[in-house]
Amino acid sequence: MNQKLLRALSRSDADEIKGFSSSNLLTGRTVQGNTALHIAARLGNKNVVQQIPSAQSLLLYEKNVKGKTPIHIAAAAGDVTVVKLFIDNQSRVGVNILRMRDHDDNIPLHNATRSGHLQVVEKLTVEDPATINFVNKARQTPLAIAFDGSFTCIIKWIISKDSESLNYTGFHNLTLLHSAVIRPDYSEKMIFKIDLLMFIYSSISFSYTSLYYI
């Protein structure tokens, strides 16, 4: 990547970056394979994120060496405004960037959930509800990741959007509810467990067999 461009990105200098729009320098990459749009997404620079796609729209779905697109980076960083800008611009390329996978088969929703960013999770799932049930290489849905992180608000949100997501079975054919009540680390978090179970009881009906594990 051009060093002047890299410095402009680090300073979030939208005016200087605009000077690169007419050249191919915007398509340059760092050693990690990040483009200017990856860097702008990580820094949360809204002006630059809004500016670059109009000059180089293909950068919206370019991947770095880990297979991550700029919206993967933005989702992990938790900046819902930047995520929305990417969504608003995806029509430029005719690709659903919300379903693009990195080398671990994570989509942006997996990243946002893993980092505990509720607002981003809400935006992504409203935009494309089907992504709630996407599974990565570790056989994790976004809901499974939320369980692992004990992100109660995200768990409640996902279940409210798609209660069937609770039926997914991961390793050992255990549902997420079974896992939530038998894992030692969850057993130590009784407030989390009781609150979650009460919410599920009030929202949907499910097999009583989960109670066997409590």
C-alpha positions as CSV (number, residue, x, y, z in Angstrom):
1,M,0.0,0.0,0.0
2,N,1.2,3.5,-0.8
3,Q,2.7,5.1,2.3
4,K,1.1,8.5,1.8
5,L,-2.3,6.8,1.6
6,L,-1.6,4.8,4.7
7,R,-0.6,7.9,6.6
8,A,-3.8,9.7,5.4
9,L,-5.9,6.7,6.5
10,S,-4.2,6.7,10.0
11,R,-5.0,10.4,10.3
12,S,-8.5,9.9,8.9
13,D,-7.8,12.7,6.4
14,A,-10.8,12.4,4.0
15,D,-9.7,15.3,1.9
16,E,-6.2,13.8,1.2
17,I,-7.7,10.4,0.6
18,K,-10.0,11.9,-2.0
19,G,-6.9,12.8,-4.0
20,F,-6.3,9.1,-4.5
21,S,-9.7,8.4,-5.8
22,S,-8.8,8.8,-9.5
23,S,-5.8,6.4,-9.3
24,N,-5.4,2.7,-8.6
25,L,-3.6,3.4,-5.3
26,L,-6.9,2.7,-3.4
27,T,-6.7,-0.9,-4.4
28,G,-3.3,-1.4,-2.7
29,R,-2.9,-3.7,0.2
30,T,-1.0,-4.0,3.5
31,V,1.1,-7.1,4.4
32,Q,-2.1,-8.4,6.1
33,G,-4.0,-8.0,2.8
34,N,-6.0,-5.1,4.1
35,T,-7.3,-2.5,1.7
36,A,-7.9,1.2,2.4
37,L,-11.5,0.2,3.2
38,H,-10.5,-2.4,5.7
39,I,-8.4,0.2,7.5
40,A,-11.1,2.8,7.4
41,A,-13.6,0.3,8.8
42,R,-11.3,-0.6,11.7
43,L,-10.7,3.1,12.5
44,G,-14.4,3.8,12.3
45,N,-13.8,6.7,9.9
46,K,-17.3,7.3,8.5
47,N,-16.3,10.0,6.0
48,V,-13.7,7.7,4.4
49,V,-16.0,4.7,4.4
50,Q,-18.6,6.7,2.7
51,Q,-16.1,8.1,0.2
52,I,-14.2,5.0,-1.0
53,P,-17.0,2.9,-2.4
54,S,-18.0,5.6,-4.8
55,A,-14.5,5.5,-6.3
56,Q,-13.7,1.8,-5.9
57,S,-16.9,-0.2,-5.2
58,L,-15.2,-3.6,-5.6
59,L,-13.4,-2.9,-2.3
60,L,-16.7,-3.6,-0.5
61,Y,-16.2,-7.3,-0.9
62,E,-12.4,-7.6,-1.1
63,K,-10.9,-10.0,1.5
64,N,-7.7,-9.8,3.5
65,V,-5.4,-12.7,4.2
66,K,-7.9,-14.1,6.8
67,G,-10.7,-13.9,4.4
68,K,-12.3,-10.9,6.1
69,T,-14.1,-8.2,4.2
70,P,-14.4,-4.6,5.4
71,I,-17.8,-5.2,7.0
72,H,-16.3,-8.2,8.9
73,I,-13.9,-5.7,10.4
74,A,-16.6,-3.0,11.1
75,A,-18.9,-5.6,12.7
76,A,-16.2,-6.8,15.1
77,A,-15.3,-3.1,15.9
78,G,-19.0,-2.5,16.8
79,D,-19.5,0.7,14.9
80,V,-23.2,0.4,13.8
81,T,-23.0,3.6,11.7
82,V,-20.1,2.2,9.6
83,V,-21.9,-1.1,9.3
84,K,-25.0,0.7,8.0
85,L,-22.8,2.6,5.5
86,F,-21.6,-0.7,4.1
87,I,-25.1,-2.1,3.9
88,D,-26.3,1.1,2.1
89,N,-23.5,0.8,-0.5
90,Q,-23.7,-3.0,-1.2
91,S,-26.1,-2.4,-4.1
92,R,-23.1,-0.9,-6.0
93,V,-21.7,-4.4,-6.3
94,G,-24.8,-6.6,-6.5
95,V,-23.3,-8.9,-3.7
96,N,-24.9,-9.6,-0.3
97,I,-21.9,-8.7,1.8
98,L,-23.7,-9.8,4.9
99,R,-23.4,-13.4,3.8
100,M,-19.7,-13.4,2.9
101,R,-17.6,-15.8,4.9
102,D,-14.0,-15.5,6.1
103,H,-11.6,-18.5,6.2
104,D,-13.3,-19.8,9.4
105,D,-16.7,-19.4,7.7
106,N,-17.7,-16.5,9.9
107,I,-20.1,-14.0,8.5
108,P,-20.2,-10.4,9.9
109,L,-23.0,-11.4,12.3
110,H,-20.6,-14.0,13.9
111,N,-18.0,-11.3,14.4
112,A,-20.5,-8.8,15.9
113,T,-21.9,-11.4,18.3
114,R,-18.5,-12.6,19.4
115,S,-17.5,-9.0,20.3
116,G,-20.8,-8.4,22.1
117,H,-22.1,-5.5,20.0
118,L,-25.9,-5.6,20.3
119,Q,-26.6,-2.7,18.1
120,V,-24.7,-4.2,15.2
121,V,-26.3,-7.6,15.8
122,E,-29.7,-5.9,15.7
123,K,-28.9,-4.1,12.4
124,L,-27.5,-7.1,10.7
125,T,-30.4,-9.4,11.7
126,V,-33.0,-6.9,10.7
127,E,-31.4,-6.5,7.3
128,D,-31.0,-10.2,6.7
129,P,-32.8,-12.4,9.2
130,A,-31.7,-15.7,7.6
131,T,-28.1,-15.1,8.7
132,I,-29.2,-16.0,12.3
133,N,-28.9,-19.6,11.3
134,F,-25.5,-19.5,9.5
135,V,-23.0,-21.9,10.9
136,N,-19.2,-21.4,10.9
137,K,-16.4,-24.1,10.7
138,A,-16.6,-24.5,14.5
139,R,-20.3,-25.5,14.1
140,Q,-21.4,-22.3,15.8
141,T,-24.4,-20.2,15.0
142,P,-24.4,-16.6,16.2
143,L,-26.7,-17.7,19.0
144,A,-24.1,-20.3,20.1
145,I,-21.4,-17.6,20.2
146,A,-23.7,-15.4,22.3
147,F,-24.2,-18.3,24.7
148,D,-20.4,-18.8,25.0
149,G,-20.0,-15.1,25.7
150,S,-23.0,-14.9,28.1
151,F,-24.3,-12.0,26.1
152,T,-27.8,-12.1,27.5
153,C,-29.2,-9.1,25.6
154,I,-27.9,-10.6,22.3
155,I,-29.3,-14.0,23.2
156,K,-32.7,-12.5,23.9
157,W,-32.7,-10.5,20.7
158,I,-31.8,-13.4,18.5
159,I,-34.4,-15.7,20.1
160,S,-37.0,-13.0,19.7
161,K,-36.2,-12.8,16.0
162,D,-36.1,-16.5,15.4
163,S,-37.0,-18.9,18.3
164,E,-36.3,-21.8,16.0
165,S,-32.6,-20.9,16.3
166,L,-32.7,-22.7,19.7
167,N,-33.3,-26.0,18.0
168,Y,-29.8,-26.1,16.4
169,T,-27.7,-29.0,17.7
170,G,-23.9,-28.6,17.8
171,F,-21.3,-31.0,19.1
172,H,-22.6,-34.2,20.9
173,N,-26.1,-33.3,19.5
174,L,-26.8,-30.9,22.3
175,T,-29.0,-28.0,21.8
176,L,-27.9,-24.6,23.1
177,L,-30.2,-24.8,26.0
178,H,-28.8,-28.1,27.1
179,S,-25.3,-26.7,26.9
180,A,-26.3,-23.6,28.9
181,V,-27.4,-25.7,31.9
182,I,-24.6,-28.3,32.0
183,R,-21.4,-26.4,31.3
184,P,-19.5,-25.7,34.5
185,D,-18.8,-22.1,33.6
186,Y,-22.5,-21.5,33.1
187,S,-23.3,-23.3,36.4
188,E,-21.3,-20.6,38.2
189,K,-23.4,-17.9,36.6
190,M,-26.7,-18.7,38.2
191,I,-28.2,-15.2,37.7
192,F,-27.5,-15.4,34.0
193,K,-28.9,-18.9,33.7
194,I,-32.1,-18.3,35.7
195,D,-32.7,-15.0,33.8
196,L,-32.2,-16.7,30.5
197,L,-34.4,-19.7,31.3
198,M,-37.2,-17.5,32.5
199,F,-37.0,-15.5,29.3
200,I,-37.2,-18.6,27.2
201,Y,-40.1,-20.0,29.2
202,S,-42.0,-16.8,28.7
203,S,-41.3,-16.7,25.0
204,I,-41.6,-20.2,23.6
205,S,-42.4,-23.8,24.5
206,F,-39.7,-26.4,24.3
207,S,-38.9,-29.9,25.4
208,Y,-38.9,-30.4,29.2
209,T,-35.9,-32.7,28.9
210,S,-33.6,-29.7,29.2
211,L,-34.7,-29.5,32.9
212,Y,-33.1,-32.8,33.5
213,Y,-29.7,-31.2,33.3
214,I,-30.3,-28.4,35.8
